[in-house]
Amino acid sequence: MALTDHLRAGELAGWFARRMPGSAAVAGQVAAAAATVAPVRPAGGRRVGARHWAEVGGAFGMRLAALVQQAPPYFGLLALVGNGLLSARAAAEIAAGYPSHRGLDPGDAAHALQLHPSRAGWITGTSVTASITCQGWADAGLADLAARTHAYHDQHAPTGCVGTPGAEHGLAPSYGAWSAMEDLYRSGTVSEDLRRLLGGPPPTAGDFRKIVAPAVTEELPALATRLHASGALARLRALAGDPPPGTALGIAAPIFVEHWADGDVLVGDTLIEVKTVLRADDVHRTCRWLWQVLSYAWLDSAADRYGIRAVGLYLARHGVLLRWETDELVSLMVGGRADITALRQEFLAAASRAATLDGAVPRG
């Protein structure tokens, strides 16, 4: 289980429901903001299945993370190494080639997949457990895919920027492919097209890009355009201090409890979760989003590795970015004045119990 599972049911869900009765009112603010905008829908008004929404959500989340900071697709690489499809050596070389990791000395580069950037320096994850039957099946194809994506970004969509619709269409299959590999890590789900590659000859970069459904590839540029046209990108850049194009806006995929709690993006001092839902009027679901992003901020509060002072939600189909100072959000969800320090300690004690039961190790 992960933290998000505990926020659906169990001790943590019950704790938030009891201690933060004003969560529904804040969820109502989110719904009201989304209701003012017509959302981005599947291209051509086509009917799509449940899998489409998940694939678009995963792929766009990775695209937005790359806009904030081009960092390794940790979970996709870990999944392939763990399943004997990618060698640990190749995974480390791919990770070390990402802009977030370039310049590591040779000793650190050999463990690049274990290194996660934070504002306080590197956070070191657990070592990669590789299958003894690994034949390096995906080594060449994934190294080429990563290298081509870096070069394409440099030319058409530098870090911190959205490319033209054509450029975003060119990037879409790469992020769709990495998202499919991440699904293997998070849920053991293997898409039909990825499954067809398994057991065949070593795939090329092009083979990996072809595992993404055309409907997904067509929709991602529209979400990137909405990010820019809505003004949300300008707000993200402002939160980061308006750095020049090609400069990271923050940190992608911040890690709070390894294999249990990891976020989407940190921009400036604001932790943001990305949601690609069509509607935001499901109060119970939105409450869980708010609890999720606050939980991440509080899990970091002891060591303060990321310097989180505010949290937010980005509704990608609407282009709506909502942000709250962390203590402000707590007060709103409590429904009045609160002893925030005491609440945080209560939460951390409950979260520590839940994480420990799942075999995770809270830090700090």
Wavefront OBJ file of the C-alpha trace (Angstrom):
o trace
v 0.000 0.000 0.000
v 0.929 3.655 -0.398
v -0.072 6.780 1.497
v -2.860 7.476 -1.004
v -4.432 4.110 -0.181
v -4.519 5.011 3.508
v -6.259 8.297 2.690
v -9.139 6.370 1.120
v -9.790 4.162 4.132
v -8.228 3.311 7.457
v -6.696 5.261 10.308
v -5.385 8.189 8.266
v -8.652 8.689 6.386
v -10.530 8.624 9.673
v -8.075 11.024 11.289
v -8.465 13.654 8.561
v -12.252 13.284 8.511
v -12.436 13.863 12.274
v -9.786 16.521 12.675
v -10.432 18.533 9.510
v -14.200 18.831 9.113
v -13.827 21.926 6.937
v -12.194 19.919 4.134
v -15.475 19.718 2.219
v -15.756 23.506 2.154
v -12.283 23.817 0.612
v -13.186 21.076 -1.869
v -16.141 23.246 -2.815
v -13.752 26.089 -3.663
v -11.873 23.739 -5.967
v -15.092 22.671 -7.678
v -16.185 26.284 -8.121
v -12.876 27.247 -9.732
v -13.052 24.331 -12.173
v -16.693 25.036 -13.041
v -15.764 28.367 -14.627
v -13.773 26.708 -17.433
v -14.689 24.257 -20.198
v -12.237 21.361 -19.754
v -10.024 19.794 -22.410
v -11.752 16.669 -23.678
v -10.514 13.729 -25.763
v -9.603 14.794 -29.294
v -12.465 14.801 -31.770
v -15.028 14.221 -29.037
v -14.315 10.500 -29.247
v -15.588 8.052 -26.681
v -12.786 6.540 -24.630
v -12.479 3.875 -21.981
v -11.270 4.123 -18.401
v -7.755 3.166 -19.418
v -7.456 6.253 -21.642
v -8.006 8.646 -18.748
v -5.348 6.911 -16.659
v -2.831 6.874 -19.516
v -3.338 10.566 -20.268
v -3.051 11.402 -16.583
v 0.196 9.503 -16.163
v 1.779 10.813 -19.345
v 0.841 14.445 -18.760
v 2.021 14.250 -15.167
v 5.423 13.164 -16.438
v 5.438 15.882 -19.112
v 4.701 18.583 -16.547
v 7.341 17.164 -14.222
v 9.879 17.425 -17.055
v 8.844 21.027 -17.605
v 9.710 21.728 -13.973
v 12.917 19.658 -13.945
v 14.250 17.061 -16.351
v 14.947 14.278 -13.865
v 15.133 10.497 -14.386
v 11.904 8.484 -14.759
v 12.876 6.671 -11.578
v 9.922 4.345 -11.262
v 9.871 3.208 -14.873
v 13.573 2.404 -14.716
v 13.184 0.622 -11.368
v 10.325 -1.481 -12.729
v 12.328 -2.638 -15.738
v 15.425 -3.409 -13.668
v 13.386 -5.333 -11.117
v 11.720 -7.382 -13.858
v 14.993 -8.304 -15.545
v 14.357 -6.194 -18.655
v 16.998 -3.512 -18.084
v 20.451 -3.864 -16.587
v 21.252 -1.895 -13.438
v 24.314 -0.477 -15.202
v 22.254 0.881 -18.099
v 19.617 2.272 -15.725
v 22.304 4.190 -13.818
v 23.802 5.531 -17.056
v 20.383 6.664 -18.284
v 19.668 8.387 -14.943
v 23.073 10.084 -14.914
v 22.390 11.524 -18.369
v 19.401 13.577 -17.207
v 20.014 17.323 -16.711
v 19.195 17.034 -12.995
v 22.057 14.537 -12.570
v 24.689 15.720 -15.023
v 28.075 16.481 -13.535
v 28.096 13.672 -10.976
v 31.516 12.218 -10.291
v 31.997 8.658 -11.614
v 31.412 7.056 -8.228
v 28.080 8.812 -7.734
v 27.082 8.384 -11.380
v 27.248 4.617 -10.921
v 24.415 4.994 -8.384
v 22.511 7.780 -10.149
v 19.183 5.965 -10.008
v 19.364 6.024 -6.194
v 19.938 9.789 -6.037
v 16.983 12.160 -5.709
v 17.635 15.919 -5.696
v 16.249 18.068 -2.899
v 16.902 21.622 -1.762
v 19.105 20.239 1.027
v 21.198 18.020 -1.276
v 20.853 14.486 -2.543
v 18.466 12.041 -0.927
v 19.784 8.516 -1.339
v 17.254 5.775 -2.012
v 17.661 2.054 -1.583
v 19.813 0.113 -3.992
v 18.280 -1.390 -7.109
v 17.515 -5.092 -6.922
v 18.187 -6.504 -10.374
v 16.911 -9.805 -11.682
v 19.672 -12.383 -12.040
v 18.192 -13.314 -15.440
v 18.598 -9.806 -16.868
v 19.967 -9.846 -20.417
v 19.889 -6.083 -20.958
v 16.878 -6.459 -23.281
v 15.882 -2.775 -23.070
v 19.328 -1.231 -22.543
v 20.026 0.183 -26.002
v 16.456 1.205 -26.818
v 15.857 3.111 -23.602
v 19.251 4.812 -23.669
v 18.445 6.018 -27.182
v 14.932 7.102 -26.161
v 16.308 9.185 -23.280
v 19.047 10.740 -25.424
v 16.639 11.633 -28.227
v 14.197 13.174 -25.751
v 16.952 15.329 -24.201
v 17.995 16.587 -27.637
v 14.395 17.268 -28.663
v 13.780 19.286 -25.507
v 16.920 21.342 -26.090
v 15.770 22.253 -29.587
v 11.995 22.539 -29.274
v 10.822 22.721 -25.627
v 13.497 23.730 -23.090
v 12.948 23.120 -19.398
v 10.461 25.622 -18.024
v 8.743 26.073 -21.376
v 5.904 24.600 -23.419
v 6.650 23.860 -27.059
v 4.423 24.495 -30.041
v 1.555 22.021 -30.505
v 3.702 20.222 -33.079
v 6.653 20.019 -30.700
v 4.440 18.743 -27.874
v 3.007 16.140 -30.245
v 6.552 14.980 -30.879
v 7.243 14.646 -27.147
v 3.963 12.924 -26.279
v 4.900 9.339 -27.259
v 8.073 9.490 -25.159
v 6.241 10.507 -22.003
v 3.456 8.062 -22.752
v 6.043 5.278 -22.972
v 7.728 6.208 -19.697
v 4.320 6.416 -18.026
v 3.480 2.904 -19.221
v 6.697 1.662 -17.641
v 5.879 3.490 -14.410
v 2.518 1.694 -14.329
v 4.471 -1.550 -14.206
v 6.169 -0.289 -11.035
v 3.136 1.150 -9.262
v 0.463 -1.416 -10.018
v 2.006 -4.210 -12.058
v -0.173 -3.099 -14.990
v 1.239 -3.839 -18.441
v -0.404 -2.180 -21.429
v -1.258 -4.454 -24.346
v 1.247 -2.764 -26.653
v 4.040 -2.984 -24.085
v 3.166 -6.623 -23.495
v 3.618 -7.307 -27.211
v 7.200 -6.033 -26.992
v 8.080 -8.295 -24.089
v 9.826 -11.462 -25.109
v 10.553 -10.148 -28.576
v 13.831 -8.837 -29.978
v 15.484 -5.884 -28.202
v 13.245 -2.861 -28.879
v 14.336 0.422 -30.402
v 13.418 3.890 -29.176
v 10.790 3.948 -31.909
v 9.305 0.677 -30.687
v 8.821 2.155 -27.220
v 7.184 5.282 -28.628
v 4.729 3.138 -30.586
v 3.261 1.584 -27.440
v 1.316 4.809 -26.813
v -2.226 4.944 -28.162
v -2.805 7.652 -30.816
v -5.674 9.083 -28.756
v -3.247 9.751 -25.899
v -0.652 11.302 -28.200
v -3.272 13.623 -29.671
v -4.591 14.813 -26.315
v -1.328 15.681 -24.568
v -0.527 18.724 -26.768
v -3.942 20.191 -25.931
v -3.176 19.906 -22.214
v 0.210 21.578 -22.743
v -1.470 24.371 -24.706
v -4.035 24.837 -21.910
v -1.192 25.115 -19.377
v 0.251 28.022 -21.368
v -2.938 29.727 -22.538
v -4.590 29.678 -19.105
v -1.759 31.621 -17.513
v -0.915 28.698 -15.218
v 2.544 28.346 -16.742
v 3.241 32.024 -16.117
v 2.207 31.534 -12.474
v 4.509 28.518 -12.150
v 7.379 30.497 -13.609
v 6.643 33.365 -11.206
v 6.693 30.972 -8.246
v 10.139 29.857 -9.420
v 11.416 33.428 -9.765
v 11.078 33.635 -13.567
v 14.334 31.869 -14.487
v 15.559 31.927 -18.118
v 14.358 29.194 -20.512
v 16.227 25.945 -20.016
v 16.489 26.448 -16.247
v 14.641 24.163 -13.857
v 11.637 25.664 -12.085
v 12.026 23.375 -9.085
v 12.105 19.663 -8.338
v 10.246 16.865 -10.087
v 8.923 13.869 -8.161
v 10.002 14.884 -4.633
v 10.277 11.832 -2.414
v 8.987 11.942 1.168
v 8.875 8.285 2.200
v 10.514 5.960 -0.275
v 8.129 3.608 -2.100
v 5.242 5.044 -0.050
v 4.866 8.801 -0.541
v 6.183 10.777 -3.511
v 4.825 14.011 -4.938
v 4.425 15.480 -8.406
v 6.329 18.781 -8.519
v 7.830 21.375 -6.207
v 7.976 24.887 -7.725
v 9.628 27.504 -5.560
v 8.326 26.737 -2.087
v 5.042 25.290 -3.382
v 4.283 21.580 -3.608
v 1.762 20.914 -6.379
v -0.231 17.813 -7.217
v -1.374 17.459 -10.839
v -4.881 16.145 -11.545
v -6.305 15.417 -15.004
v -9.953 14.806 -14.127
v -12.746 16.074 -16.333
v -14.846 17.155 -13.342
v -13.761 18.372 -9.922
v -17.101 18.234 -8.115
v -16.593 14.918 -6.326
v -16.188 16.291 -2.803
v -14.813 13.092 -1.257
v -12.179 12.708 -3.963
v -11.104 16.336 -3.730
v -10.825 16.067 0.048
v -8.389 13.192 -0.467
v -6.351 15.365 -2.855
v -6.119 18.086 -0.218
v -5.193 15.588 2.493
v -2.603 14.071 0.146
v -0.725 17.271 -0.619
v -0.842 18.400 3.019
v 0.410 14.971 4.115
v 3.427 15.300 1.840
v 4.246 18.743 3.209
v 3.971 17.522 6.781
v 6.063 14.411 6.090
v 8.852 16.753 4.992
v 8.397 19.173 7.872
v 10.870 17.595 10.321
v 13.898 17.431 8.047
v 12.649 20.274 5.799
v 14.610 18.947 2.835
v 12.333 20.622 0.309
v 11.466 23.869 2.070
v 7.718 23.507 1.476
v 5.733 26.510 2.662
v 2.682 26.261 0.401
v 0.730 23.559 -1.389
v -1.458 23.499 -4.472
v -3.497 21.594 -7.017
v -3.208 21.961 -10.767
v -6.325 20.866 -12.664
v -4.714 20.174 -16.016
v -7.844 19.914 -18.165
v -9.067 23.257 -16.834
v -5.766 25.102 -16.599
v -6.668 25.991 -13.006
v -3.887 26.332 -10.437
v -4.934 26.719 -6.800
v -2.418 27.506 -4.067
v -2.596 27.852 -0.282
v 0.003 28.640 2.337
v 0.327 25.379 4.246
v -0.870 26.717 7.594
v -3.680 28.598 5.830
v -4.956 25.370 4.301
v -4.870 23.646 7.685
v -6.917 26.440 9.241
v -9.444 26.279 6.424
v -9.809 22.518 6.702
v -10.029 22.613 10.481
v -12.707 25.272 10.140
v -11.150 27.806 12.489
v -8.154 28.371 14.720
v -6.065 25.315 15.477
v -2.912 24.186 17.229
v -1.162 23.338 13.974
v 1.940 21.954 15.668
v -0.115 19.499 17.696
v -2.137 18.456 14.649
v 1.009 17.865 12.662
v 2.495 15.700 15.387
v -0.715 13.665 15.621
v -0.653 13.119 11.881
v 3.028 12.178 11.820
v 2.500 9.582 14.536
v -0.401 8.016 12.617
v 1.476 8.180 9.306
v 4.530 6.550 10.874
v 2.404 3.643 12.056
v 0.816 3.210 8.633
v 4.120 3.432 6.771
v 5.825 0.982 9.124
v 3.044 -1.550 8.652
v 3.611 -1.260 4.899
v 7.349 -1.845 5.292
v 8.273 1.766 4.509
v 10.723 3.799 6.568
v 9.788 7.436 7.359
v 12.775 9.779 7.402
v 13.474 12.582 9.836
l 1 2 3 4 5 6 7 8 9 10 11 12 13 14 15 16 17 18 19 20 21 22 23 24 25 26 27 28 29 30 31 32 33 34 35 36 37 38 39 40 41 42 43 44 45 46 47 48 49 50 51 52 53 54 55 56 57 58 59 60 61 62 63 64 65 66 67 68 69 70 71 72 73 74 75 76 77 78 79 80 81 82 83 84 85 86 87 88 89 90 91 92 93 94 95 96 97 98 99 100 101 102 103 104 105 106 107 108 109 110 111 112 113 114 115 116 117 118 119 120 121 122 123 124 125 126 127 128 129 130 131 132 133 134 135 136 137 138 139 140 141 142 143 144 145 146 147 148 149 150 151 152 153 154 155 156 157 158 159 160 161 162 163 164 165 166 167 168 169 170 171 172 173 174 175 176 177 178 179 180 181 182 183 184 185 186 187 188 189 190 191 192 193 194 195 196 197 198 199 200 201 202 203 204 205 206 207 208 209 210 211 212 213 214 215 216 217 218 219 220 221 222 223 224 225 226 227 228 229 230 231 232 233 234 235 236 237 238 239 240 241 242 243 244 245 246 247 248 249 250 251 252 253 254 255 256 257 258 259 260 261 262 263 264 265 266 267 268 269 270 271 272 273 274 275 276 277 278 279 280 281 282 283 284 285 286 287 288 289 290 291 292 293 294 295 296 297 298 299 300 301 302 303 304 305 306 307 308 309 310 311 312 313 314 315 316 317 318 319 320 321 322 323 324 325 326 327 328 329 330 331 332 333 334 335 336 337 338 339 340 341 342 343 344 345 346 347 348 349 350 351 352 353 354 355 356 357 358 359 360 361 362 363 364
